[in-house]
């Protein structure tokens, strides 16, 4: 669990971090450039979040999914954490190793995942369903055999469940640590269960099976799958690429250090132990987590008129407070 925060002190710091408009615009431009996809991805995943009016998409504003996925700092850190976890599954990692150019374009992979999660969370229903169909088609080409002879397929229901659970559990952890904890808040057990039950429908639409639908179910799932996991040379290689990824923004090294460290801070204890993360690693991650907590209000303000706000307006609703 994250350390307890002083809500009054956090509120004071949050107010003190407001930027003048020109600097806020520069930060917004930097964040948008960080998330920008290549032209092919932009065409295949193009979405009009403003129309049709009244279309709630797959989830809608009353869901925990809209609340959790609205928080940019928590989602970015959670996405990094999920990627780190996914390197521990040999068959899931083999698909990345054999069928992607992760060494040169790991950022592109993260951007496409971000676009998919945003689209399936907030887009009108037809666009969200189109994204799901697109991913299912792409998965058909991803199959092979691991280095030790195990067959794998990206459409394997077991692997789809693994990817889904690592992502949703990490997004939820990021939301609680970087959005709620600084305000002295936390989700209830019932709300956590609601989130997992809601998002399970997305995994099932992709072809996953036996998807856990509660926090207890997620914990049991991780216990059950741990004997299949390992941290090996391939895991190490992918994580080194992540730690050295070139970002096309000013202050790239700072952005990378903060988001990678803040993602690592969300790792479950069993995963950190499997990766051999020691005291220095944990200290660096905690520092990055504190840095992201402080910078969070600025990052949220930079995207105040983004996908989440546009999706609320599509329904005639005021966007949620940042």
Secondary structure as the mmCIF struct_conf table of DSSP 4:
data_model
#
loop_
_struct_conf.conf_type_id
_struct_conf.id
_struct_conf.beg_label_comp_id
_struct_conf.beg_label_asym_id
_struct_conf.beg_label_seq_id
_struct_conf.end_label_comp_id
_struct_conf.end_label_asym_id
_struct_conf.end_label_seq_id
HELX_LH_PP_P HELX_LH_PP_P1 UNK A 2 UNK A 4
HELX_RH_AL_P HELX_RH_AL_P1 UNK A 7 UNK A 16
TURN_TY1_P TURN_TY1_P1 UNK A 17 UNK A 17
HELX_LH_PP_P HELX_LH_PP_P2 UNK A 18 UNK A 20
HELX_RH_AL_P HELX_RH_AL_P2 UNK A 21 UNK A 35
HELX_LH_PP_P HELX_LH_PP_P3 UNK A 36 UNK A 38
HELX_RH_AL_P HELX_RH_AL_P3 UNK A 39 UNK A 44
TURN_TY1_P TURN_TY1_P2 UNK A 45 UNK A 45
TURN_TY1_P TURN_TY1_P3 UNK A 49 UNK A 50
BEND BEND1 UNK A 52 UNK A 52
TURN_TY1_P TURN_TY1_P4 UNK A 53 UNK A 54
TURN_TY1_P TURN_TY1_P5 UNK A 57 UNK A 58
BEND BEND2 UNK A 59 UNK A 59
TURN_TY1_P TURN_TY1_P6 UNK A 61 UNK A 62
BEND BEND3 UNK A 63 UNK A 63
HELX_RH_AL_P HELX_RH_AL_P4 UNK A 64 UNK A 69
TURN_TY1_P TURN_TY1_P7 UNK A 70 UNK A 70
HELX_RH_AL_P HELX_RH_AL_P5 UNK A 72 UNK A 86
TURN_TY1_P TURN_TY1_P8 UNK A 87 UNK A 88
STRN STRN1 UNK A 89 UNK A 89
HELX_RH_AL_P HELX_RH_AL_P6 UNK A 90 UNK A 99
HELX_RH_AL_P HELX_RH_AL_P7 UNK A 102 UNK A 122
BEND BEND4 UNK A 123 UNK A 123
HELX_RH_AL_P HELX_RH_AL_P8 UNK A 125 UNK A 139
TURN_TY1_P TURN_TY1_P9 UNK A 140 UNK A 141
STRN STRN2 UNK A 143 UNK A 145
TURN_TY1_P TURN_TY1_P10 UNK A 147 UNK A 148
BEND BEND5 UNK A 149 UNK A 149
STRN STRN3 UNK A 151 UNK A 153
TURN_TY1_P TURN_TY1_P11 UNK A 154 UNK A 155
HELX_RH_AL_P HELX_RH_AL_P9 UNK A 157 UNK A 175
HELX_RH_PI_P HELX_RH_PI_P1 UNK A 176 UNK A 180
HELX_RH_3T_P HELX_RH_3T_P1 UNK A 181 UNK A 183
TURN_TY1_P TURN_TY1_P12 UNK A 184 UNK A 184
HELX_RH_AL_P HELX_RH_AL_P10 UNK A 189 UNK A 206
TURN_TY1_P TURN_TY1_P13 UNK A 207 UNK A 207
BEND BEND6 UNK A 210 UNK A 210
BEND BEND7 UNK A 214 UNK A 214
HELX_RH_AL_P HELX_RH_AL_P11 UNK A 215 UNK A 225
HELX_RH_3T_P HELX_RH_3T_P2 UNK A 226 UNK A 228
STRN STRN4 UNK A 229 UNK A 229
HELX_RH_AL_P HELX_RH_AL_P12 UNK A 233 UNK A 243
TURN_TY1_P TURN_TY1_P14 UNK A 244 UNK A 244
BEND BEND8 UNK A 248 UNK A 249
TURN_TY1_P TURN_TY1_P15 UNK A 250 UNK A 251
HELX_RH_AL_P HELX_RH_AL_P13 UNK A 252 UNK A 264
TURN_TY1_P TURN_TY1_P16 UNK A 265 UNK A 266
BEND BEND9 UNK A 267 UNK A 267
HELX_RH_AL_P HELX_RH_AL_P14 UNK A 269 UNK A 274
TURN_TY1_P TURN_TY1_P17 UNK A 275 UNK A 276
HELX_RH_AL_P HELX_RH_AL_P15 UNK A 279 UNK A 302
TURN_TY1_P TURN_TY1_P18 UNK A 303 UNK A 305
BEND BEND10 UNK A 306 UNK A 306
HELX_RH_AL_P HELX_RH_AL_P16 UNK A 307 UNK A 314
TURN_TY1_P TURN_TY1_P19 UNK A 315 UNK A 316
HELX_LH_PP_P HELX_LH_PP_P4 UNK A 318 UNK A 321
#
